[in-house]
Amino acid sequence: MLAIHGLTKSFLSPDGHRMVVVDVAAFSLGAGEQLALRGESGRGKTTFLHLIAGILAADSGFIHVDGVDMASLSEPKRDRLRAGKIGYIFQTFNLLQGHTVLENVLLGMSFGPGADRGHARAVLERLGLGDRLNHFPRQLSTGQQQRVAVARALANRPKLVLADEPTGNLDRRNATESLALIRETCREVGAALLLVSHDEATLSQFSQVRDFVEINQAQQGAVA
């Protein structure tokens, strides 16, 4: 499902020096596999996920997502591939505050195969939000907002789900419930899951955990 070779990404520091943040020789994730990456903030984990999702362009290397090299695509083509094959759960949720719960999911779907109101409602109902379809994000609890973000990420039936510290803004009870929901829903749709976190309670829920520093050869990582 995901195969990475020779992936690098660097940024210019304020003093003009080029700083390598991601340098991954090889990494892979199988279809339906669930893997957690452990790592502290500022070590390049989010940059790594952004490269996989095509949000950032790599300096060099290959990122094969379901057989297509994301790194070789133009930005518009990366956007289309991401919309069709990748679901992204952000730590800060990134919900559109001026749109309802249902509209947030429908807008996310519109960038992929197309908005399907019936399927969007079904996903939200599955996540316990059937009575919140016409609510705005500000009218929801933090845990409910996280569920909307999960619904948006999974509504297009992605092959790969990326989760960036998805429980970071939740209390322990909501974090445990949300993580279980993410993992269960990924299994239901057959999506592979790659989650990054520094929280040991979150990491302990995975049978497969790797330290990001083991796969990232970059010696410096001042970007999260």
N, C-alpha and C positions, 0 to 999 in steps of 0.2 A: 504493500500500500504506500509506504513512504521509504524512499532510499536516498541517502545523501552521501556525496563524495566530494572531498576537497573544497568544502564551503568556507568562504572567508568574508568578513565584513569589517571595515575600519571606518573611523571617523576622525576628523581633524579636531584636535583639542584647541582651547582658546589661545594657547601660545604657539599654535601653528604646527605642532607635532602630530603625525598620524598615529593613531592608537588602534591597534587591532583588538576588536571586541569579541568576534566569533572566528574560530579557526577549528573546524570540525572535519577531521579526515574521513570518517565514515560513521554513518548512523542509519538504522533502519527500524521500521515498525511494521508488523504484519497486519493483514486485514483482521479487524475485530479485536486486535490486541489492545490492552490497557496498560500504559506505562507512566510512572511518575518520575519526574526529574527533580532531584533535591539541589537547592542552591540558594545562597544568601542574595539579598538585593544588591544590584550593582555589578553582577557577574556576567551579564549578557544573555540571561534566560529569555527576557521579553524580546530582545533583538533577534534571538534564534527563532522564536515563534513567528515574529513578523516576517522573517525571511522565508520560512516555510509557507506562510499564508500569502506571500507575494505583496505584502504591504510595503516592504522594503526590497530594493534590488540588491542582489549579492555582488560583491566585487569579483568573485570567481567561484567556480564549482558547479555542481549539479544538484538539483532538488527534484526528484521524480515523485510526483503525486499521482497514484493510480496510472502509472506508465507515461505520464507527461512531464517533461522537464520544465518546472515552474521558472527556473532561473534564466532560461533562454527566451522567455516570452516578453513581448512588449507589455507596458503597463496596462493597457485596455484588455489584453488577452489574459494577463494575470488576474485582473479583476473578474473576468468571466469564469475562469477556472475556479477561483476562490468561491464565487457565488454558487457554482454548481456542485463542487466536491468537498468544500471545507466549511465547517462550522467553527466559529470563534467565540469563546466565552471570556469576556474581559473582566478584570478585577473590578473596574468602576462601572460595569454594566453597559455604559454608553447608550442608554435608552433616549429616545427623542421625547423631550418633556412636553411638547405641544401636541403629541399624538396619543391616542388611547392604547391600551394593552394590545388589542386586536390589530390596530393599525401598525404598531411597531413590528409585529410579526409579519404582517402582510407586506410592509415595505421591504423587510429583509428578504422575503420570498421573491419580490419583484425583480431583484437583481439576478436571480437564477432562472429556473424553468418557468417561473411565473407565479403570481399570487393565486392561491387556492383558499378561498374563505372557509370552505368546509373543513379542509385539512388543518388550517390554522386554528380554527375553533377546537377541533378534536385534540390537537397537541396541547393547547392551553387547558382544556378540560382534564386531560391526562395528568397535567402538572398541578391540578387543584385550583385553577384560576377561571373556571367556568362562570363564576359569578362576578368576575372582575374585568370582563371583556371591554367594557366601555369606561373603565376607570383610567385616569391618567397616572403616570408614574409617581407623581407627588402624593397621590392618594393611597399609595401602597406602602406596606412595611418594607424594610430592607430585604427580608427573606423573600417576599413576594416579587420584588423587583428582580432579584436573582433568578427566580423561576421564569420570569418573562424573558430574561437574557438567555436562559437555557432553551426556552421554546423557540426563540428567534434563531438560535444557532442550529437547532435540530430540525426545523420545519421543512427544509429543502432535502431532507434525507441524505445528509453528507456522508462521504466515505471516510472522512477524517475529521475529528473534533479536537481543537486546540483549546486548552483551558489555562489561563494565566492567573495564578493565585485566586481561583474562583471563590474561595471561602475567606479571603483576606478581610472583607468588610462585614463578616457575619459573626454573631456570637456563637459559642460552641455548639449549642443545640441546633441552631439553624444551619451551621456549617456542616454538621454530621448528616442532617437530613438532606441538605442540598447536594452534598457529594454523593450520597447514596442514590439520589434521584438522577444525577448526571450519569453515573456509571450504569444504572439500570436502563435508562433511556437509550444510551449508546448501544447497549447489548440488544435492545429491542429493534433498533433500526440497523444493526450490523455495522456500526461505525467504529473505527479504531479511535482510541482516546490517548492523547499525549497531554499530560498535566504537569505544570511546573509549580513548585511550592517550596517554602522554607519551613512550613509548619509540620512538625513531627506527627501531630495527631492526624493530620490529613494524609501524610505519607504512609502512616501505619495501616491505612485501609487498603493499600495496594500490595499485591504479592510480588510485583515487579517494580523495583525502585533503583534508579541509578543516580550517582552524583554527577551533576553537570560538569564539574571540574575534570572528571575523568574523560569526558568526550570532547571538551573544549580546550584546545591547546593554547589558546590566547593567554598570555601572561598577565594582561591587564584587562579589567572590565569595569570601567567607570560608568557605563550606561546600563540601566536596569534591563 
